[in-house]
Amino acid sequence: MAKQFFTERDIEDMAARGQYSLTMSDDVVLTELAYERAERLGVKLVQPHALPPASPVRPYLSEPVKPASECKTCSSSSPAVQTSDLRQRIRDAVKAKLGGKVDDPLLETIITRVLNNVGVEE
């Protein structure tokens, strides 16, 4: 089946006709401006998920974070030492993979963000 594309103008025309619902499927494509216009005009996009059309799926950012106390792979000996060791292992692995192309401050920022997101650091 051919894909059906909707632009910002198509959404405006739908709203002007009083049509405030659009059923989404794999064959329906909205431009980003059409998606935004539908939101502003109250046109409901009936779809299985609520992602914008070009939004990447990043489950590692949207999954709920478990507290460190629920982590089954973490031992309770010394969290500060574990985190320091973990940081160093991550740093070594990244540098082994990328070589000298690593920006150290950026790598530290990324490691901190990831450890915070998975509940290892707070």
C-alpha positions in Angstrom: 0.0 0.0 0.0 1.2 3.5 -0.8 2.2 5.8 2.0 0.0 8.8 2.7 1.9 11.9 3.7 0.4 14.8 5.7 1.9 18.3 5.9 1.1 21.2 8.2 -1.4 22.4 5.6 -3.2 19.1 5.5 -3.7 19.2 9.2 -5.0 22.7 9.1 -7.5 21.7 6.4 -8.6 18.7 8.5 -9.2 20.9 11.5 -11.1 23.5 9.3 -13.4 20.6 8.1 -14.0 19.7 11.8 -12.0 16.4 11.6 -10.1 16.3 14.8 -8.8 12.7 14.7 -6.3 11.0 12.4 -5.6 7.3 12.7 -1.9 6.6 12.4 -0.3 3.5 10.9 2.8 2.4 9.1 1.4 3.9 5.9 0.7 7.3 7.4 3.6 9.8 7.5 3.4 13.2 9.2 6.0 15.9 8.7 7.4 17.3 12.0 5.5 20.6 11.3 2.3 18.6 10.7 2.8 16.8 14.0 3.3 20.1 15.9 0.3 21.7 14.1 -1.9 18.8 15.0 -0.9 19.2 18.7 -1.6 22.9 18.6 -5.0 22.6 16.8 -6.2 19.7 19.0 -6.1 17.1 16.2 -5.8 13.8 18.0 -3.3 11.4 16.4 -4.5 7.9 17.2 -1.4 5.8 17.4 0.1 2.9 19.3 2.8 5.2 20.9 3.2 8.9 21.6 6.5 9.6 19.8 6.9 12.5 17.4 7.5 11.3 13.8 11.3 11.6 13.8 11.9 10.8 17.4 14.5 8.1 18.0 13.6 5.4 20.4 16.0 5.5 23.4 14.8 3.0 26.0 17.9 3.5 28.0 16.7 7.1 28.7 13.0 6.4 29.2 13.1 3.2 31.3 12.6 3.7 35.0 15.8 3.7 37.0 16.1 1.1 39.8 17.6 2.4 43.0 21.1 1.1 43.8 19.6 -0.8 46.7 17.7 -3.0 44.3 20.7 -3.7 42.1 21.4 -7.4 42.3 24.8 -7.2 40.7 26.1 -4.5 43.1 27.7 -5.7 46.3 27.3 -3.6 49.4 31.0 -3.4 50.5 32.1 0.1 49.6 30.0 2.0 47.0 32.6 4.8 46.6 35.4 2.3 45.7 33.0 0.3 43.4 32.0 3.5 41.6 35.6 4.5 41.2 36.6 1.1 39.9 33.6 1.0 37.6 34.4 4.5 36.2 38.0 3.4 35.5 36.9 0.2 33.8 34.5 2.2 31.6 37.2 4.7 30.8 39.7 2.0 29.9 37.1 0.2 27.7 36.2 3.3 25.8 39.8 4.3 25.3 40.7 0.8 24.2 37.9 0.9 21.6 38.4 4.5 20.4 42.1 5.0 21.0 43.4 8.6 21.3 40.2 10.1 19.9 38.6 10.5 23.3 37.8 13.9 24.8 38.4 13.2 28.5 36.1 15.9 30.0 33.3 14.8 27.6 33.9 11.1 28.5 33.6 11.9 32.2 30.4 13.8 31.7 28.9 10.8 29.8 30.0 8.3 32.4 28.5 10.5 35.1 25.2 10.8 33.2 25.0 7.0 32.6 25.9 6.1 36.2 23.3 8.5 37.4 20.6 7.2 35.0 21.2 3.6 36.1 21.2 4.5 39.8 24.8 3.7 40.6 25.6 7.3 41.5 23.5 10.1 42.8 
